[in-house]
């Protein structure tokens, strides 16, 4: 059994912690932001490989995560405990296209007839994760397995452990001296649930409408290099107008709140061991989607 410190308490840090604890290690998480304060808490969290490379590795990690989420959804049929549900949905395209590059990661994918002014599209069942519920569940899972989560604003990667797993997201610009990590701003509008039971997506926007139990998450934006976490009213109006094309009922939905998150963008996901440090960051817009897959990779790096 090794003593392992994980830096970062978002979905990647927590998932890595769970997997390492399941392997019998002693794990402590140190993070500036606690789980519900992280970018992960803002995510619409529809399983979808977005802004993450290279494609072959991302597809494998996404497939592994899909299986783990599916198991959680089956074990927790109502989606209450972990906040994970399997929901049908449709991605619509402005032009005709071949099957998506990540096709092998989902059990089934069906082409759909052109609709709503779009030229092409496909439907499949995907995990949808209620992130505030899920992050709380992950933290409870970590602590029930004997791990800890502590707030600590680190100026450098810590010493004093057998291994360190760097899941610091945008913080890797400083902690890993990696200037290739850049923020990719994403703004969403949270509206009251209006009876929606399937997700809709136009990735060209990106525009998405993702149902939760009592809310619907509507997005979004994709602004590389933008550090602001302040929602823009003009952007919110644009998001809602685009979303109406996918789901006309959005026009009458009551807005509950606006949120902005900063995705940790990078030219390629980094899961790499350097001495006693394993780096795991740069997952772009696919942190939730890849979380269990990269956590498994971290475990293998430390065996």
C-alpha positions in Angstrom: 0.0 0.0 0.0 1.3 3.4 -1.0 0.5 6.8 0.4 -0.7 9.0 -2.5 -1.6 12.7 -2.5 -4.0 13.9 -5.2 -4.0 17.5 -6.1 -7.4 18.7 -7.2 -11.0 17.9 -6.0 -12.9 18.1 -9.3 -14.3 15.0 -11.0 -10.9 13.8 -12.1 -9.2 14.1 -8.7 -12.2 12.4 -7.0 -12.4 9.6 -9.5 -8.7 8.9 -9.3 -9.0 8.9 -5.5 -11.8 6.3 -5.6 -10.0 4.0 -7.9 -6.7 4.2 -6.0 -8.6 3.6 -2.7 -10.3 0.6 -4.3 -6.8 -0.7 -5.1 -5.9 -0.5 -1.4 -3.8 2.7 -1.3 -3.9 5.4 1.3 -5.2 8.6 -0.5 -5.4 12.2 0.6 -6.8 15.0 -1.7 -5.5 18.5 -1.4 -7.3 21.3 -3.4 -7.8 25.0 -3.5 -11.4 24.5 -4.4 -13.6 21.9 -2.8 -15.8 19.7 -5.1 -18.9 21.9 -5.4 -16.6 24.9 -6.0 -14.9 23.4 -9.0 -15.5 23.7 -12.8 -16.9 20.2 -12.6 -19.9 21.5 -10.6 -20.9 23.8 -13.6 -20.8 21.0 -16.2 -23.9 20.0 -18.0 -22.3 16.5 -17.7 -23.8 14.8 -20.8 -21.5 12.0 -21.7 -19.9 13.2 -24.9 -16.2 13.3 -26.0 -15.7 17.0 -26.6 -12.5 19.1 -27.0 -10.2 16.2 -25.9 -7.5 14.5 -27.9 -5.9 12.2 -29.2 -9.0 10.5 -30.6 -7.9 6.9 -30.1 -7.1 7.2 -26.4 -10.1 9.5 -25.8 -12.4 6.9 -27.3 -11.0 4.1 -25.1 -11.2 6.3 -21.9 -14.7 7.4 -22.9 -15.9 3.8 -23.4 -14.5 2.8 -20.0 -16.3 5.7 -18.3 -19.5 4.9 -20.2 -19.5 1.4 -18.7 -18.8 2.6 -15.2 -21.6 5.2 -15.4 -24.0 2.6 -16.9 -23.2 0.3 -13.9 -23.9 3.2 -11.5 -27.2 4.1 -13.2 -28.3 0.4 -13.1 -27.4 0.1 -9.4 -29.1 3.4 -8.6 -32.2 3.1 -10.9 -33.8 6.3 -9.7 -30.6 8.3 -10.2 -31.0 9.6 -6.6 -27.9 8.5 -4.8 -25.2 9.1 -7.4 -27.2 11.3 -9.7 -26.4 9.2 -12.8 -29.1 8.3 -15.4 -29.0 6.8 -18.8 -31.1 9.0 -21.1 -31.9 8.8 -24.9 -31.0 11.9 -26.9 -30.2 13.2 -30.4 -27.3 15.1 -31.9 -28.3 17.1 -35.0 -25.9 18.3 -37.7 -26.1 21.1 -40.2 -24.4 19.0 -42.9 -24.3 15.3 -43.6 -21.4 13.4 -41.9 -20.0 10.0 -41.3 -20.5 8.3 -37.9 -18.7 10.2 -35.1 -15.1 9.2 -34.5 -16.0 8.0 -31.0 -18.7 5.6 -32.4 -17.2 2.5 -30.8 -17.6 3.9 -27.3 -21.4 3.7 -27.3 -23.3 0.4 -27.5 -25.8 1.6 -30.1 -26.1 4.6 -32.4 -28.9 5.2 -34.9 -29.1 7.7 -37.7 -32.1 10.0 -37.7 -34.0 11.6 -40.5 -33.3 15.3 -41.1 -35.5 17.4 -38.9 -35.9 20.9 -37.5 -33.9 22.4 -40.4 -30.9 20.2 -39.8 -29.3 18.0 -42.5 -28.3 14.9 -40.5 -28.0 13.4 -37.0 -27.9 10.4 -34.8 -29.5 9.2 -31.6 -28.0 7.2 -28.7 -28.4 6.6 -25.0 -25.9 8.4 -22.9 -25.1 8.9 -19.2 -26.3 12.2 -17.9 -24.9 13.2 -14.5 -26.4 15.6 -12.0 -23.0 17.1 -11.0 -23.8 18.6 -7.6 -25.3 15.2 -6.5 -22.6 13.2 -8.2 -19.7 15.3 -6.7 -21.1 14.9 -3.3 -21.5 11.2 -3.9 -17.9 10.9 -5.0 -16.6 12.8 -2.0 -18.7 10.5 0.3 -17.3 7.5 -1.5 -13.7 8.7 -1.1 -14.2 9.3 2.7 -16.1 6.0 3.2 -13.0 4.2 1.7 -10.7 6.0 4.2 -9.6 8.9 2.0 -9.6 12.6 3.0 -10.4 15.9 1.2 -8.6 19.0 2.5 -8.6 22.6 1.3 -5.0 23.7 0.6 -3.9 26.5 -1.8 -0.7 24.9 -3.0 2.1 26.8 -4.5 3.9 23.7 -5.8 3.2 19.9 -6.0 3.6 18.5 -2.5 6.3 16.3 -1.1 6.1 13.6 1.6 4.2 10.9 -0.2 5.1 7.8 -2.2 3.3 9.3 -5.2 1.5 12.5 -6.3 -1.3 12.6 -8.8 -1.7 16.0 -10.4 -5.4 16.6 -11.3 -5.2 20.3 -10.9 -6.9 21.3 -14.2 -6.1 24.9 -15.1 -3.8 24.9 -12.1 -1.4 22.8 -14.1 -0.3 25.9 -15.9 1.5 26.8 -12.6 1.9 23.5 -10.8 3.2 21.6 -13.8 4.8 24.7 -15.5 2.6 23.9 -18.6 1.6 26.9 -20.6 -0.2 24.8 -23.1 -3.1 24.5 -20.7 -5.6 27.2 -21.5 -9.1 28.1 -20.2 -12.0 27.4 -22.5 -14.9 29.4 -21.1 -18.3 27.7 -21.0 -21.5 29.6 -20.1 -24.8 27.8 -19.3 -28.4 28.8 -18.4 -30.2 26.7 -15.8 -34.0 26.7 -16.3 -36.8 25.0 -14.5 -37.7 21.5 -15.6 -40.6 21.6 -18.2 -41.1 17.9 -18.7 -38.0 17.2 -20.9 -36.9 13.6 -20.7 -34.2 13.4 -23.4 -31.2 15.5 -24.3 -30.6 17.4 -27.5 -27.2 18.6 -28.9 -25.9 20.6 -31.8 -22.1 20.4 -31.2 -21.4 23.1 -33.8 -22.6 25.8 -31.3 -22.0 24.2 -29.0 -25.7 24.1 -28.2 -27.2 21.6 -25.8 -30.3 21.0 -23.7 -29.8 18.5 -21.0 -32.5 17.5 -18.5 -32.0 16.8 -14.8 -34.6 16.0 -12.2 -35.9 19.5 -11.4 -33.8 21.5 -13.8 -32.6 21.7 -17.4 -29.1 22.8 -18.3 -28.9 24.8 -21.5 -25.6 25.8 -23.1 -23.3 26.9 -24.2 -20.1 28.7 -25.3 -16.6 27.6 -26.2 -14.3 30.6 -25.8 -10.6 29.7 -25.7 -8.3 31.9 -23.7 -11.2 33.7 -21.8 -10.6 33.7 -18.0 -13.8 35.5 -16.9 -16.3 33.6 -14.8 -18.9 36.4 -15.0 -22.0 35.4 -17.0 -22.9 37.6 -20.0 -26.6 38.6 -20.4 -26.1 38.9 -24.1 -24.5 35.5 -24.3 -27.3 34.0 -22.3 -29.9 35.4 -24.7 -28.0 33.9 -27.6 -27.7 30.5 -25.9 -31.5 30.4 -25.3 -32.3 31.4 -28.9 -30.1 28.7 -30.3 -31.6 26.2 -27.9 -35.1 27.0 -29.1 -34.2 25.5 -32.5 -33.5 22.2 -30.7 -36.3 22.4 -28.2 -39.0 25.0 -28.8 -40.3 24.7 -25.3 -37.2 26.4 -24.0 -38.8 29.8 -25.0 -41.3 29.4 -22.1 -39.0 28.0 -19.5 -38.3 29.9 -16.3 -34.7 30.8 -15.8 -33.3 29.9 -12.5 -29.6 31.0 -12.7 -26.6 31.5 -14.9 -23.2 29.9 -14.6 -19.8 30.0 -16.1 -17.0 27.4 -15.9 -13.5 27.3 -17.3 -12.6 24.0 -19.0 -8.9 23.0 -18.9 -8.1 22.9 -22.6 -4.9 21.4 -23.9 -3.7 20.1 -27.3 -3.7 16.6 -25.9 -4.9 15.1 -22.6 -1.9 14.5 -20.4 -1.8 11.2 -18.4 1.9 10.7 -17.8 4.2 9.6 -15.1 7.3 11.6 -14.3 9.2 10.1 -11.3 6.8 9.9 -8.4 4.3 12.3 -10.1 1.5 11.2 -12.4 0.0 14.1 -14.3 -3.7 13.8 -15.2 -5.1 17.0 -16.7 -6.0 18.8 -19.9 -9.3 17.0 -20.5 -11.0 20.0 -22.1 -14.8 19.6 -22.3 -14.7 15.9 -21.6 -13.7 15.7 -18.0 -16.8 13.8 -16.8 -16.9 11.8 -20.0 -13.3 10.5 -19.5 -13.1 10.5 -15.7 -13.3 6.8 -15.0 -11.1 5.9 -18.0 -8.3 8.2 -17.1 -8.6 7.1 -13.4 -8.0 3.6 -14.5 -5.0 4.8 -16.5 -3.6 6.5 -13.4 -4.0 3.3 -11.4 -2.0 1.4 -14.1 0.7 4.1 -14.0 1.2 3.5 -10.3 1.3 -0.3 -10.3 
